[in-house]
Structures are given as C-alpha cells and as structure tokens.
Amino acid sequence: MKKIAILCTVIISTLNILQAQTPLVTEIESSADEVWEQIRKMDNIDELSSFVSKVQWKGPKNVGGERVCTSADGKGYFKEKITGFNDETRTYSYQVIEGVPAKNMNNTIKVVDLGYNKSMLVWTSNFEFIENPNMTNEQFNTFLKTARAEMVENIIKLVK
C-alpha cells in the first residue's frame, strides 16, 4: 500500500512539473499546400502577431537558425531556435530558449491535407512552467492560446 502511495505522489508531482499545452487544431478551407506556404515562412511573425513588433535572425532561416522576437511594447523579447523543418511532411518545429517563464518549451506546427481543398493545422507546445512573480501558469497558458489563435486567424486570412 505504501509503494502505491509513493508511486501516486511521484506521478502527480511529475504531472504538475510537465505542462503540456492543449494542441490548437484548426480546420481551414484552403489546400494544405496554400496553408503550408504561409507557415513555412514564419520569419514574418511580426506581420502575423500583434504581440511581436520585430524579428531579428541569427543564422539560417531554417533548422539551426535563431530568431529574437521583440514584444509589441519593445520592453520584452523571446528567443527561438528552429529545430525542425520539413516541406514533405509540412512540419515546422521550434524551441523557445529564452524570454518566457518556461523551460524545455518545444513547439510543432503541422499542416495535414484533408483533401477537397481543405486542411487541418495542428500546433502543439510542450513545456515546464517556471514559477515567477510576473506571470502565473494560467496567465502564460492564456497568452499562448491567444497568441497562437491570432496567428492562425491571420494565416487563414492570407490563404483566402
């Protein structure tokens, strides 16, 4: 009985440490190729998000490249590293390495062909939230959901 209690405590503690953002899944009335053409550019985040005023690149605009995104008010930033990019599977992955209250933050955007000029965009984020005085876990999750939803909405406008 004691082993079960310890195991449950370990599982609950692990679940509290590892935060998995609910994927944003959106069906789009455009072909996967049209949607992917917008996603694959992602160097234009400042045009897709009201939270970002400018983007500066270090290295290639592909795997291994890093981008620094400055906040709309110019007071903050976050740095991302491109970790995966595949035109064949229409998958784009990046890791946020600085500037957010999270560690091990890995994100993937995938465009799935549904046929009949329709596609599905799946955007996932997995991370460990870092306690801090400026933002709660709930506020950070709300920010992520809002930012991703806005960017997807703007991508949809571009492909229509």
N, C-alpha and C positions, 0 to 999 in steps of 0.2 A: 504494500500500500504506500509506503514511504517513497519507493522508487517512482511510482506513478505520480505522486505529488511533485517530486523533483522534476520529472520529465515535463509535466504540465507547466510548471513555473518557467522552465527553460524555453519551452515553445512559446508561451505568452510573452516572455521577455524578448525573444527573437522577433516575433511579430511586431512588437512595439518599436524595435530598432529599425527594422527594414520596412520602409514605406514604399508601397507600390501605387503609383498614381493610376487611377482608373483610366484605361485607354479611351481616347477620343476617337469614336468611329462615326464616319460621316459618309452617307451615300451621295454621290454627285452625278448630276445629269450631264456628264461630259465623258468623253473617252478617257481611258487610263493614260493613253499617250499625251493627251492635252493637259491633264492634271499633272502628270509626271514632269512635263516640260516646265511647269511653273515651280514645282517642288525642287527639282534638281538645281535650280538657280540659287536657291537660298542665300545668296550673297546680297540679296535685296531685302533683307529682313526689315530694314528701316522704312521700306515702302509698304510693308505688309502689317506692321505693328505700330500702334500709337505709343507703345512702351519704349520703343527704340528710336533714337534720333540720328544715330550714325553707326556705321560698321567699318572697322578697320581690320585688314587682313595681314597675317604674318604667314609666309609660306604659301603653298599652293591652295587654290580654292577647290580642294579635293581632300582625299584622305591624307592626314598628317598636318593639314593646314589648321591655323587657329584664327578665330575672329574675336574681336573685342567689340561688344555691343554697348554703346553708351545710352543711358536712360534718357527719357524724353526731357527731364528737367536738367540734364547734364551733370547731376551730382553723383550718380552711381553708374556701375557698369557690371557686366558679367563676361567672362571669357569662356569660349567654347572651342573644343578640338573636334575636328571631323574624324570619325573613327571608321566609318563605312560608307561606301557609295557604290551602287550597282545599277546601271541602266537596265540590265537584263531582268532583274527581279524588282526593279523600281523601288529600291530601298535606300534610305538615307539615314545614317546614324551619326550622332554626335554626343560628346560628353561635356557637361558644364563643369569646368575645372576651377572656377574662381568667381566670387561675387554674389553667391546665393547662400542661404542658410541650409545647405545640404552637401553631403559628400557622396561619392560614388554615384553621381547623377548621370545615368545613361538614357538616351532618348533615341527612338527609332520612328521614322515616318515611312510607311509602306503604302503604295498605291496598288490596289487589286482591280483587275479587269473583270467587270461583271457582264460584259457583252452588251449588245444593243445600245451602244453609245452611253453606257453607264459605268461608273467606277466607285470604289469604296476607298476612303483614306483611313488608315489606322495609325494613330500617333500614340506611342506609349512612352512613359517616363518612369524610371525606377530609381530610387534614391534613399538615402538615410538622412532624415531631417536632423539638423544640428540646433539644439536649444540655444536661443539668443534673446536679448532684451528688445530687439527691434521688430520681430515678426514671430507670430505663433505658427505652429504647424498648420492649423486651419487656414490662417491668412495666406500662407505660402501656397497651399493647395488651391485656394480660391484664385490667387494670382495666376498660377499655372493654367487652370481651367479657362480663365477669362482670356489670357494671352493666346493660348492655342486656338480657342474658338474664334477669336477675332482674326487671326492669321488664316484659318481655314475659310472663314467667310470672305476674306479679301482674295484668296486664291480662287474661290468659286466665281467671284465677280470677274476675275481676269480670264477665265475659260468660257464664260457665257457669251 
